[in-house]
Amino acid sequence: MTSGTDADLLVPEGTRLLHIGPPKTGTTTLQGAFDSNRAALAEHGVHYAGRGRQVRAAASSIAVEDPSPRLVAVGARRWRRLVKEVSQSKAARVVISSETFANADDESLRTITNAFDAARTHVVVTLRPLTKILPSQWQQRVQGGVTDSYGDWLEAILRGQREATRTASTFWRRHRHDELVARWGQAVGPENVTVVVLDDSDRRMLFDAFERLLGLPPGLLVPDGRSNPPLSLTEAELYRELNRQFFDEKQWPRAVHDQVVRPAIAGYLKEQPRLATDRPIVTPAWALRRADDVAQEMIAAISSSGARVVGDLQLLRQVDTEAPAVIEGLDHIPVAVAARAAMGVVRHTLVEPPVRRSAGAGRTPKATRGGGEAKAGAGEGAIQPRAAELTSAELLRVVGGRVKRRLVRRRAGS
């Protein structure tokens, strides 16, 4: 655990602070704080690189195996733009953040650090307990199209061979945290790696650590009011069945799932308050024990890695002693959850663009940044004529046309 003054953590001027996640370690909250406080950061000599909350497309073009053709075209262009932006920045310190960087293999990792000048790069890894990452990662993978139940997915991750499946190998590349720290430490030097262990009892801990690293006034980083809440087990199971029918039965294109189904359904579900029928994703006792065994190994390795550690590594060991031995399945999906999924598709294709999510516990929609209600302009946010005035045939043509236009624009990188 690192303590002492802010100067103990402050990185030198000229540093490129590269935050690599991994996923599900407070990355969305941190990136939102950087993105929404750009002006204040600049006043203190810190430049947050990229456009928007994170540089996912740019990072994916370098760090993701077998990227899609669209990602190759769009991501490569954004990667070049990002590298140029970082190299030309006159700020005292530059921050680059994307959890996608955690996917990088050794060759990609060298490409990334060389692009930002390895001698000036300081890598930050943010960590949470593996026992909390497991359910969060499963529901995220379900959103991406996975059809495995949570139990089967855990078996593949924790009892199978690490390289047996792409799912397992990708998970452990990101979340075998000691190896993640070691790989990046080999590229930039272990003294240029900082590990931040999140403490759920201290909501400002993550912000405080980055403020110390960058020489920012305490309290400057504040949340932007958006979050990336997980799906409940009920919602994830609905999504999983949809994936099964979509891919296994209909064999429809992944592009439609990624560009229409996923943002429509997951985006809408996350904005809604929890239903009384929602059930949490519960990890069985055997999986928690296995994850704790891995956590002990990771703690020992990180402790001796030479990397700086902010926080208490022992927080990575969190096991629910009352966890069930077997996961109870769902025998039905509430009608209200199914209706919400349908509403998400309707809104996405016909009514209005998704509004930004709130960080509130109720998971309710938030107004747009400029204040007030989201405006329906002349684009996809408004319908001319209104849906209620269309016949069934006309409605189908409108929906089909909108879906087609969305796909064309997104493939073009707009």
Secondary structure, DSSP 8 states (H G I E B T S, - for coil): ---S-GGGT---TTEEEEE---TTSSHHHHHHHHHHTHHHHHHTTEEE-SSSS--HHHHHHHHSSS--HHHHHHHHHHHHHHHHHHHH--SSEEEEE-GGGGG--HHHHHHHHHHT-GGGEEEEEEE--HHHHHHHHHHHHHHTT----HHHHHIIIIIS-TTTSHHHHHHHHHH-HHHHHHHHHHHH-GGGEEEEE--TT-TTHHHHHHHHHHT--TT-----S-------HHHHHHHHHHHIIIIIIS---HHHIIIIIHHHHHHHHHHS---TT-------HHHHHHHHHHHHHHHHHHHTS--EEES-GGGG----TT--SS----S---HHHHHHHHHHHHIIIII-----B--STT--B---TTSSS----SSTTS-SS-GGGS-HHHHHHHHHHHHHHHHHHHHTT-
